């Protein structure tokens, strides 16, 4: 369930990256709606930063971190 949630967060962040860089909304393109979004320069920078964080979060899908246990 956690991997599904992480996958959805990553997809959302990548959509924000597309909006930030190209002003193109992938989700709206799939499900209908206005695919081109007008936004200010500052908001586009923030969207791109969120998208870059989503790219970084992809690494979490493939990491096998051991769970630390107290007292064991």
N, C-alpha and C positions, 0 to 999 in steps of 0.2 A: 504494500500500500504506500509506503514511503517513497519507493522508486517511481510509482505512478505520479504521486504529487510532485516530486522533483522534476519529472519529465514534463509535466504541464507547466510548471514554473519556467523551465528552460524554454519551452515553446513560446510562452508568453513574452519572455525577455527577447527572444529572437525576433518576434513580431515587432516589438518596440524598436529593435535595432533597424529593421527594415523601414519603419516609419521615420526614425531619426535620420537615416542616411538618404533614403529614396522618397520619403513621404508616401510610401505605398503600404497599405494595410493588408497583409496576407490573410488574416482571419476574415475580413470583410470580403476579400476576393473569393474565398471558399464558400462562405455562407450568404453572400449577397450584401449589397450595401455600397456605400461610397468608398472606393478603394484608394483614392487620392486624398490625403489629409494636409491641409494647410496649417502650419504652426510656426511659432516664433523661432528664431535662431537658438535662443537659450533652451527652450523646451526640446528642440531637436538634439542639442548636445546632451541633455539629461537622458533622453530616450536612448541615444547611442551608448552612453555609459552603462545604462541598465542592460542593454543588449550585450555589451562586452562582458558584464558580470554573468550573464546567462551562458556565454561561451565558456567562461571559466568554470561555471557550475557543471558543465558536461563531465568534467573530470571526477566529480563526486559520484556519478553513476557507475563508474568503473573502479572505484576504490573499495578495497576490502579491509576496512579498518576493524581491528579487534576491539571488542567492547571491554573496557576496563571495569573490573569488579572489585569492590571494596571488601576486604576480609577474606578473599579466596586465595 
